[in-house]
Amino acid sequence: MLGGVAYQYENVYRELRARIEAGEFAVGQRLPSIAQLMDEYDAESLGTIRRAQSMLAEDGLVRSEQGRGVFVVATAPQDRVDVDATLAETVALLERVRRSIRSQQSRSVVIDLDDERHQAVHYVLTEALTDFGRRAREAAHDSPGAGSWTEQAECAEWLIQLVEDAAADTDDDGARGTT
């Protein structure tokens, strides 16, 4: 803000942030296109919308995917999400899954990406799997003949795609599917 006058991108940022925090855009949902937002906010420049989206990304609310759009990854800024607690909950959930699979009681897993108690599960899962996949690929590259690392990286990539597909899958009333 310069001399008490807000730039248009700041107004767009504040309004989009309020809409995300109010739940108008759910985690995993794509924001309207830049052209749609330009019309909606009467913006004269692509830069106005891009700057507002960049600020939302800095807050940890959205993630831009080349050629796909900008997607909501959280409905609260990351500095207000207790990442340690969310990660601990996710680890506990995955540990239950591991025990269940080991005991042969179940061969499938259902993770409700809409569960309000775990609003950051989608973000934590995709980020953790992405990081693991990257490290597995690096290990495979550093140790030629280490096929298991390659298989683990491919498995992580497959799981990420399942989570992304489930998050993007909407039924008639707008609820996302489960994985």
Helices and strands as residue ranges (DSSP letters): H 8-21, H 34-41, H 46-58, E 62-65, E 69-72, H 83-102, G 116-118, H 121-142, H 147-168
